[in-house]
Amino acid sequence: MKLLFVCCTILAAAFAATGDECYKDSVRVCKSVLKDNKKDKKDFSLPSCSAKYGAILEMLPELQQYVNSHITRNFEYMLMATHYGNYEKSREGFEKIFMDLSDSKWDTAIDLIKYITKRGGEMKFDNIKADTVNDENASYELYELNSLAKALDMEKELAERAHLIHGQATRRRENLHDPEVSSYIENKFVHHHAETIRKLSGYTSDLTSLLSGPDSSLALYIFDDYLKKQSIV
Amino acid sequence: MKVIISVIVILAFVATSSANLQCEHAKPNIPTEWIDMVKPCVKKMRAQIQTELEASIQYLAMGAHFSRDKINRPGFAKFFFQAASEERQHALKLISYLLMRGELTSNVSKLIKKTIVPPIVSWTSGVDALKDALRLEAKVTKDIRGVIEECEDPKEEEGNGYNDYHLVDHLTGEFLEEQYKGQRELAGKISNLEKMMDEHKALGEFMFDKKLLDEL
């Protein structure tokens, strides 16, 4: 019974926090200047005047991990592009689409950081999802079809993570409701992911049928030439 | 009759063999005389790519810090986010150079680390961060000089005495040029900001931030 009471008090306090706490803070600091003007150190902080509202506080760890995953993917695509840029592989089209993907992950990481701070949050670069880099020894020097397959897997993983964040912000987790977060995820991620995933899936279908033909080397050359003019993101 | 059977057999063979997916192709046989970079120099160049990326993530952390609601310095944030992307571009330029010289045909997966955690994540003021940025640039400059030294006169036995004129010229003319200009720019900004903040601490930083936001 006591526990219930404590819980209720905490909840009540939490709700009260959405009232006029920032105003009270501001009154407090203004008064403190008049009263203790002899003191050297004054506490001018306004803890209740942050930009946080809605469910952003609970969403933060997930969003921070999402930023860090984008930074990692940016490096991984960079390596895949580099591999296709060397003179032995010499596949400009593959190099281009992986570099485009790398650029896009980087830009998205910056965009996400700006978003986190827009909602009053803080970016934590050491909050890394445990299985993002499952293997430090993973190889990024892949054959053409395998590299497209890997990219498709990576994009799907990012898309599913976006769904997860969207779901949590839409009351999938108890009491969490933040339509601003879910709308941001929809507009900036969900639709783009669908485009990229569809394109990559289409490429793997094409390449699979081309590679089973009589001259797979020529097919690869022509497909690579085709990729040069495609935009993946 | 025999001919027909053998034709059928051959056709069947062709059909089944082409039903296999050929994903792997033999390495082409290309003369290697043109690949003339020496090992110690390549090693230094590869390490420099990681250095540039680490600088880029450090700038990213600065951008994130100044974007916070409690800090609210959008001009500084914009400046540092741009610096982060510039450092990343430097890494990509170094990669392109190595590819042009016939390097990076193997061991590509180990070229960069997949996660980088920035060593510093908060600053007491804008001028504090600019000073850190200048120190960071000075370190990068020193590292580039290290690459130049190794590529001009490689000390290790593997590359004894091989002067890589073109790379040395490229690093000196393009990379060092940008470093020195960037460092002067940072030093000038620190100078102006610190002088302003001498007597007008909060107002000085506020105004400088808005100016940064307009200029960039």
Interface residues (C-beta under 8 A of the other chain):
Chain A: S50 A51 N68 I71 T72 F75 E76 M78 L79 T82 H83 G85 N86 Y87 E88 W106 A109 I110 I113 K114 I116 T117 K118 G120 E122 M123 K124 F125 D126 I128 T132 V133 E136 N137 A138 S139 Y140 E141 Y143 E144 L145 N146 T208 L211 S212 G213 P214 S216 S217 L220
Chain B: V14 S18 A19 N20 L21 Q22 C23 E24 H25 K27 P28 I30 L53 I57 L60 A61 G63 A64 S67 R68 D69 K70 A77 F81 A84 S85 R88 L92 I95 S96 L99 G102 E103 L104 T105 S106 V108 S109 L111 I112 K113 K114 T115 I116 V117 P118 V121
